[in-house]
Amino acid sequence: MAYAQCCGAIHAGDATAETPADLMRSRYSAFVKGNVDYLIASRHPRYIEANTAQDLAEAIAITNWVGLQVLHSEVLTPKTGQVEFSAFSQRAGKIHQQHELSDFARYKGRWVYTEGQALPPIDWKRNQPCWCNSGKKYKHCHG
């Protein structure tokens, strides 16, 4: 979907994330767009001290986000969920991968991010589709 019909509507407050995966995608888009206010608003207040607005703005300023792969998403209970993802960024001409298992909770009727556990980077195989969704095999794209 186009940004305005998906994450843009969530960022603007015209829609809410229906699932933890929707919230994950909207948070990734907020990193891409530099929407620090949304990143803070979509975090559980108990965990907010982990990233201040200044920390987030500084990280956004030096990072060029280039791709997101949601690998697995699950609603564990009506109030908790998890998303495993790999996000890709480019800094100083090099691609970096952030592979994480993120926890989400329902707070005041909406999904919010609580915390995540860093996982080892995924080794993309040569003949797999590239993580950037180009339609090319990894070996012919970012491999």
Number of C-alpha atoms within 10 A of each C-alpha: 6 7 12 11 11 18 25 17 15 20 23 11 11 11 13 18 21 11 19 25 24 19 22 27 18 24 24 19 22 19 21 16 12 16 18 19 13 18 23 20 13 23 22 19 13 9 12 17 11 10 13 13 15 10 11 18 16 11 13 18 10 12 16 17 20 14 17 21 15 16 13 11 18 15 15 11 9 8 13 18 21 23 23 21 22 20 18 19 18 15 11 8 8 7 13 16 17 15 22 20 17 20 19 28 23 18 15 8 9 16 25 27 27 19 19 15 10 12 13 9 12 10 6 14 12 14 12 12 17 19 21 16 13 11 12 15 17 19 14 12 15 14 12
